[in-house]
Amino acid sequence: MSDATTTTTQGPGTPPAPSSPETAEGRGSRLLREITTGNAAISVLAVVLALVVSGLLIGFTDTSVQGTLGYFFSRPADFFQAFWAAVGGSYSSLFQGAIYNFRVDGFAAGIRPLTETLNYAVPLIAAGLGVAVAFRVGLFNIGARGQMLMASAAAGWVGFSFHLPLAVHLPLALAAGIAAGALWGGIVGLLKARTGAHEVILTIMLNYIAFYLLAFMLRTQGLLQAPGSANPKSPATLDTAILPDLFGARYNLNWGFVLVIVITAVVWWLINRSTLGFRFRAVGENPHAARTAGMNVKNIYLYAMLISGALAGVAGSTQVLGTLTSGFTSGIDAGIGFDAITVALLGRSRPWGVFGAGVLFGALKAGGYSMQAANGVPIDIVLVVQSLIVLFVAAPPLVRAIFRLPAPGLRPVRKAPIKEAVVTK
């Protein structure tokens, strides 16, 4: 009899042995990292998809377009013409309200919409940078609203309470607002580091505390309420604490825009060139590996939230010292704290990406009012665009599937050669 021995060789395509199951915290951190630091092309395509879907909504809700649907099959050209007129007219008004108005005479008057866009973008960029810094450390800071409110209260109080020279008063008011925002964010970082409390719950609760605390101070004489007034509103900011106009009184843009350019560059250097930024990125990638490498992860959380709150404090300070200088109410944040989350997501937590996303959202805000006035499109359509951007940014596989993009890091799979069994007799 012959004894046959068969030897098989495992090919390179054989899957590895299953690893231990991933923890819920690890999956959450990985998902947050993928959403906030993914391919920049996904962000651009997400904006394109949002504009396309919003255009369909604008078209089908237009009364002229709806009127052509009754005889669509007899004269389909009327439908497409009305649809194009509705969508094209709306987006043209959006452009003219956000970038350049061709209907006015002179370049100086035509460029005014762009300055409005940049003015809207200032607090969005500052607060978005704050959220982005927290994202890079793996923290979900949704407390920019509360940090802005506390910064507005501190900067506003300094702005109307002291009579000082401009060179002293304005920096002091800005510093007070930044410190208040950092303190409010630092509370979250401290509790996260020392007790392990979840930052999402902490920031939500601190948002409510900040709102009602500010409302109380605005109703109380001797705190923030204007003297002799029964309205929950602060006094006007003194002239020596107001950010000067950047291009003169004809435009609303002030030196706050230059300030956010500077802090964007500083945050870029911090994240990409400093030792602290390296620790931020290391903890954001894998806090367990960072801890094994000797990094104090708890302190990193505290530092990140201090810086995040300080950046949101810049947003709150520029609101009361540059945009609403006649006195502010408890609605001073104007939803910017939550819009900042979208800005940070769209910018992929990259400083200059956040800067561009802030300008885009500023354009949507500035152009939305023009679109409503000229075409009767509800201003809520801007919120639809923002919501769709978040939807597509948070679902990169959906965007890749629509545009047939390969997954990041995916390489063509080569078929392994089939090795015949060796038979030994």
C-alpha positions, 0 to 999 in steps of 0.5 A: 500500500502507498502512504499518501501525505498531502501538504497545503500552504495557506495563501496570503488571502486567508483572513486572520484569526478573529480578534477580541471584540471592540468595546463600545467606547472604542467603536464610538471613538473610531466613528468620531475620528472617521467623521471628523478627520476623514477625506476632505473630498467628502466634505466638498461632495457633501455640500454639493449633495446638500445643494442638489437636494435643497434645489429639488425642495425649492423647485417642487415647493414653488407654486409656478412649478406646481402649476405646471404639473397639472399638464406635465405630459402635454407640455413637459418643457414648461415644467423644466423651465419653471423648475430651472427658473425657481432653483436658478433664481433662488441660488442666484439671489443666494450668491448676490446676497452672500458674495457680490450684488450685480444689481447695484452700481459700483464695486464698493457697493457690490462687494458689501454682501461679502463683508456681511458673509465674513461678519457672520463667519467670525463667531462661527469660525472661532466657536468651530475651532473650539469644537474642532480642538475637542474633536482632535482629542476624542471629546465631543464638546457640544457646550460651545453655547454655554461657553459663548454665553459666559464669555459674552457676560464677562466681556459685556460686563467689562465692556460697559462697566469701566471707563478706560482707554481703548488700548486697555479697555478692548484687550481687557474685555476680550481677555475677560471673555476668553477667560470666562469661556475657558473656565466654563470649558475647563469645568467639563475637562476637570470633571471628565479627567477626575471623575470620568463623567461623560463630556456630552452630558456635562456640556448639555447641562452646563448649556442650560446652567449658563443660559438661565444664569445669564437670564437671571443676571440680565434681570437683576439690577447691579449685575448685567441689567441696564440701570433704570430698565425693566427689560432683561437687557444689558447696557450698551458697550462703551466705545472704548471696548468696541472692535473697530471697523475693518473697512470703515463704517460703510461695512459691518465687518470689524477687526474680529475677522483679523482676530479669527485669522490669527487664532486659526493660524495659532490653532494650526500651529498648536495642533500640527507643530507643537508638542502639546498638539502631538499629545492631543492627536495621540490621545485622540487616536488611541488614549490607551496607547497614549497612556502606555507611552507615558502621557497623562491623558487626564491632563490632556482632557483638561487642557483640551477643554480649556482651549476649546472653551477659550476659543468659544469665548472668542466667539462670544466676546466678538458678539458683544464687542463687535456685532451687538454693541447696543446691549445684549440679551440671553439670546446673544449666542444666536444658535452659533454654539450648535452651528459650530458643531456642523462647522467643525464636522464640515471642516474635518477638525482641520483649522483651515478647513474649519475656517473655510466651513465657517465662511461657507455657513456665513454665506448661507446665513447672509444669502438666505435673507436675500433669497427669501426677500427676492424669491419668497423662499423660506429662510428655513431652507438654509437650515435644511441645507445645513442639516443635509450637510451634517447628514452627508458628512456623517455618512461618508460611505453614502457619499462614496457610494453615490459618487462611486469613490473607493474607500480610503486606503483600499487597494486593488486586490490581487488574486493569490496564485493557487498552489497545488497540493504536494503528494508524497508517496 
